[in-house]
Amino acid sequence: MDAGAKDVAGDNGGGDHDFSEVNLPTPAGGSRLAMRFCPIPPGAFRMGERGGDAIAEPRHRVVMPYGYWLGKYVVTQAEYRQVVEGLELGGQPRFDGEAWTASPSCFLGKDRHPVEQVSWWDAVLWCQALTAWLRNDGRYRDVTVRLPTEMEWEYACRGGTETAYWCGDDERDLEQVAWFGEEWGTGSTHSVEAVRSSDVDAQHAFGLMGSHGNVWEWCHGDYAEEAYPDRASGATAAQPLCSDQAVRKWLKADRFRVLRGGAWNGTAGWCRSASRFRLGPDVRSGYLGFRVCLVRGPAACADQAGGGAASVKQGAEAEQ
């Protein structure tokens, strides 16, 4: 986070509400389960990198004028199942032509492991179902649960750092906090609360866990090849489109979606804070999961493509 962050107005996305723990719907005869969120304050940061992937250049300054809450962990198998079963969605058809399933993962029976083998559509529609349920509660009447945009994801992941990973520049730093470099057939996902070393000293500035490795995390926006060059002189993030009508329009646009963070079966390079990956919205695999963002305000705003911003304002000078 750079010095300009001090001049940005806004709150933590929750106003006077504490969304650090949000209850999920409880299935009949089931137990209470809550998701944990971390407040992400307004600020500014330098997005992208130099000397890495061409699709992550040029490095440019992004202002985050609003705060939001981001999942402390990626969504777990237990949390995903709790919403599907609690809302009795299992087997019901969705508007994308698929049917709901409560337990889609390859590595089943591990409640605190990430839910995986979820497509972008699975993640988006799960967020919509949870949003609709939460809004029946007066405390959450203006809350939206959605995927984070690329800007939101990288800003939160970096936590004020400009290193390759939030924990440092060296692969040995990454080994302390992230699961990566394993092989299909012998490797797997890991508990969202687990770290590789018991000697970890570094703590993420916003309290996030697992933002590097374990499972790739779907982001809200389309993958846009020219997004970074188009923002070379700087940008201001804006809330993305997330209404039901807008999501239905996305079904007709089979564009690549963005993933961030790397995975248990990938290299350290893919885990970099600036690293970008792309896949079609219907792809499912044992290394694809998601983390959710919680914001207050209207559910819909102007349409957009790439990076997840409803509008992009040109601003500060790009870093050369």
N, C-alpha and C positions, 0 to 999 in steps of 0.2 A: 504494500500500500504506500503510495507516494505522498509527498507533502500536500498535494492538492486535496487530499481526502478531508483535511480539516475544514475546508471551505464548502463542503457539499452538505446541503440541507436534506433532512429526511429523518425517519425513525427506523426502528429495527424491523419494520414490517408487521408488527403486532400491536402497535400503539401501547395502550396500558394493559394489554392482555399478555399472559405468559403461556406460550405455546410449546414450552420445553417438553411437555408430555401430553400427547393427544390420544384419548381412548378410541379404540376401534370397535366396530359393531360386534356384539357377542352372539355366537351361535346358540341355539336352544340347547340348554344343558352344558354349555361350554364355560370357559373361564375368561375373566377379563384380561385384555391385552392392550398395551399402549405402545405407541411409537414415540421415540425421543427425537427432538429437534434442537438445533443450535441456532441462536440468533446471529445473523450476518449483517453487520452495520453498513450504512452507506460509506462510500469512499471512492478511491480511484486506483488504478493499477496499470502496469504495462503488459498487454496481452500479446502472446506469441513468443517467438524466439529468433535468434540469429544463428545461422550455421547448422540448423537442424533440417526438418522437412520443409520443402518449399511451400507447402500448403499452410504452414504456420508462420509465414513471413509476409510482409514486414512486421516487425514489432511495433505496436502502436498503443497510445495511451487511451484508456477507456474510463469514463466516469460512471460510477454506479450511484445515481441520485436517490435511490430508495433502498431501504433495508428489507430483508426477508428472512424466513426461517428455512433451514435446510436440514434434511435428515442427518442425524449424527452418524447413522450407518446406512448402507444400502438396504433396501427392503428385504426382509428375511422370508424364508419359506413359511414360517408360522404366521407372519403378518399378512402375507399375500393370501394364505388360506383363510385366515380369520375374516377378511373382508368378503371373500367370495362365499364362504359358508354362512357368515353372519347376515349377509344380505340375500341369502338363498339364491345365488346366481348360478350355481353349478348346473351345467347342462343346458342352460338357457341360451338361445341364439343372440348374437350381437349384431349390430348393424353392418359390421364388416364381413358378415357371412360365417364367422367362426362361432363356436360354442364355448361358454365359460368352463374352465377347469380349475379346480382349487389347488392341484399339486402338479404343476407342469415340469418340475425340475428333473434333471438327470440324476443328481445325487440326493435321492429322496431320504426322508427320515432324519434330516438334520435341521431341526427347527431354527437354530441360530446361525445357520449358513445362509448365504444369499439365495433368494429365489433366482433361478436361471432358466435357460431355455424359454425366455419370454421375448416376444417380438416387441417392436416399438408400439404396435397397436395394442398388444396386451397391456403394456405399461400405461399408455395414455387412457385407455378405457377403464383400467383399474383406478386410476386417479380420478376420473370423472365419477365413477360409482361412489368412491369415498367422499368426494366433494358434495354430491347430492345428499348423502346421508348426514354429513356433518352440518349442513345448512338447515336441517330440521331442528338443530339445537341452537337456542338463542345466542350462545357464546360464539358460535361459528357461522352466523347467518351471512356474513360477507367474506367468508374464507374460501379460497380456491387452492386445491391441491393439484399440482402439475409437475411435469418434468422441468428441471432447471434449463435455462438457455445456456449456450456455450459461454457467454460472458459471465453469467452467474456462477456456472460451474468452475471456471478457471479462477475467477476472483476469489471464490471461497476456498478452493483447493490450495492456492498459493498462500493464503493467510498472511499477506504482507511480504512474502519473500519474492526474490527474483532469481532464485537458483533453479536448477533443473527439476528438482523435487522440492516439496516444501521443507523436507528435512535435510537438504544439502545438495551438493553437486555430484557426489561420488556414489557409485553403485553400492559401496559398502554402507553408506548412509541409508540407502533405500532398503537394504536387506534387514535393517532393524525394524522396519514398520510395515513392509509390504510382502504379499505373497505373489511370486512370479517365477518364471523359469522352470516350471515343472512340465512333465511329459504326459500326453494322453495315454491312458492305460494304467499309469502308476500315480499320477497326480490327481488333484481334485480341488474343489473350493474349500474354504476354511471358515471357521466361525468369524462373524463380523467383529467380535470383541478381541480376537486373538492377534498377537504380534509375533514376529519370528524370534525376537530376542527378549529375554527378561531383563536386559540391561539398558533398555531404552530410556534415554534421558530427555530427548526432545518431545515436546508436547505441541500439538497443533494449536495455532493461535485462536481458532474459533471452536476448538473442541471436536473437530470431525475425526472419524476413524475410517480407515480403509479407502481413502480417496485415491491411493495408488494401488494397483494390483487387485487380486481376487476375482472380480468380474468387471468387464467393460460396462460403463454406465451410459444408457441412452440419454440424449439431450433433446430438448423440445424442437429445435429448429431443423430445417433442411440443411443438407450439406451444400455449401456454395463455394465453388472453386475460387471465385474472385472476391470473396468476402473481405479478406485481409487487405489486398491492394486497394479495394474501394474505400477502406477506412484508414488509409495510410496517414492521413492528417489528424486522426483522432476521432473519437466517437463518444456518444452518450447513450447508455443503455436505456431501453424502455420496456415496459411490461409487454409480454407476448400475447398473441391471440389464443384464447382457450375456451371459447363458447362451444356448445354442442353443434351449432350450425357450422361453425368454422371447422371443427374436427371432421364433420361429415364431408366437407369440401376437400379435405386432405385425402380422403379415400380415393378420389378421382385423380390425384396427383401422385403417381408412384415414383417419387424422387428419393434419392438417398437421404438417410438420416445420419446424424452425427453421434458418435460414441466417444467417451473420454475415460482416461484413467488406467488403461491396461488391464491385464488379467493374469490369473494363476498360471496359464500356459504360454504366456508371452514373454518377450524380452524386457530388460530394464528400460531400453530406449522407448518402448511403447508406453511405459508408465510415466513419462515426463509430464509435468504440469501443462505444457503447451502442446503435447502430442494429440493429433486428431485422427480418427478412424471413421470410416463410413460403410454402411450396409443398407440394404433395402429394408423397408419398414415391416416386412413380413418374415424376416429371417429369425430363426430361433437356434440357440446353441447353448451348450453347457458352460460357456464363458460370457454370456450376455445377461446382465441384470440392470437394475436401475435404482436411483436415489430420488427422493421426492422433495419438492420445494413447496412451502406453504406461504401464501401471501394473502393480504387483505385487500379488498377492493373489487371492482366489477369483474365479471367473468370473461368479458369480451372486450376487445379493442381492435384497432385497425389491423388488417392482414399484413403478413410479412413473409419473407423467405430468407433463410440463411442467417445464422447467428442468433435468431430468436428475438430480435428487437423489432418492435412495431414501427419504429422510426429511428433513423441514425442521423445525428447532428454532427457535422464536421466541426472539429474543435482544435485542441492543442496541437502543437507541432509534433510530427512523428519522430520517434527516436531513430537517428541515422546509424 
